Amino acid sequence: MSDHQITTLSEFLKHSGARYRIFDMARRVAKISNEDFADIEKTNQPYPYPLQKTAHFGIIFWNPDLADKHYVWFLKFPLDEQGLMIQAARDEFLVMLLDRVGECMLAANEGAQIEGALKDSPYTFKPRDDKMAAFNAQASVSLAVKPSQYYEPALAYFSGQTAAQDWQMLGMQGVADVAIRLSGKQTISAVANNMVNVPEQPFITFSTFLEHAEPTITLVESLSQKLDTLLQAEPAKISLVTACLRAVSNSPAIGSVDQMVRQVLNHSEVGQDIEVLATISGRLWRILEQVELSQLFVERLAENNAGYSGFSQVLADAMYMPGLRNPIMTALRSPERSPALTQKVGELFGQPST
């Protein structure tokens, strides 16, 4: 096969002889099937969860004859208004890659060419520390390798086996490993029961990683009870409210999660907080597909504590997500919308004054 016949990254990876896994690195770290990645590359389907009109991927690959040596690339590509990958950018990256590595990537000497292939490329990025820890945790599970050395102490802490005040000795990677690997009825129950005892900072950190996992109903119920307590406080602590929402955002217990969102949006003060509203649209975006919750959300957004700029920015981000534009537009155009929402919609779509 010659260079001009390799037209996608998927083809390049397959032709090189590498084994590989693809991860979404945008809003949530999650595995993407090789088939879906190929379809995204060919614009047969939109990139599912755009972040700032950009697709973010983590690609881990290895020589099947050297399975203990893995390489990782973090790549980003611009998207068009429909959330489809702009292929010209991908093509530019691919030409550079073929020029630096050649078709047989695994033939590179000692991996030096592989490691340096992306140097100075505008299509690479460095994940934040928390995203990197979540990626490492997801990758270790996907590749069936052991978690980090920090896993056991973190598990002991979050299951209540060590003192609540001893959280500063925890490694971030260990917290990520616990969140991603949380399984077993007894372990989940122990962690759920201990949530009330975990201090603010480790709770927020743990919640940050739970959004990349799929918390069970047992843990969601515990977080729901914690949210109840938070919403009864005067004033409610916004950082902890958003942590609860982020923690349950990817849970399959959608009925309980929907109720938590509804409870937050119906709170007279918390429901107007722009940080809370941005968390709902940026992490729990699926609720905006539901007529009732979408309507409730845009009504509270119209009253948010950051004014018109908060309203327009959150809406712009949400409407760029595939599948959300129509339900949001329906909510904005509701004949039963409030005067406050009517005013904001008028500003959003109104003609500039002359």
Summary of the structure (lengths in Angstrom):
residues: 354
radius of gyration: 22.4
end to end distance: 60.7
largest distance: 68.9
contacts: 1099
relative contact order: 0.07
helix: 59%
strand: 9%
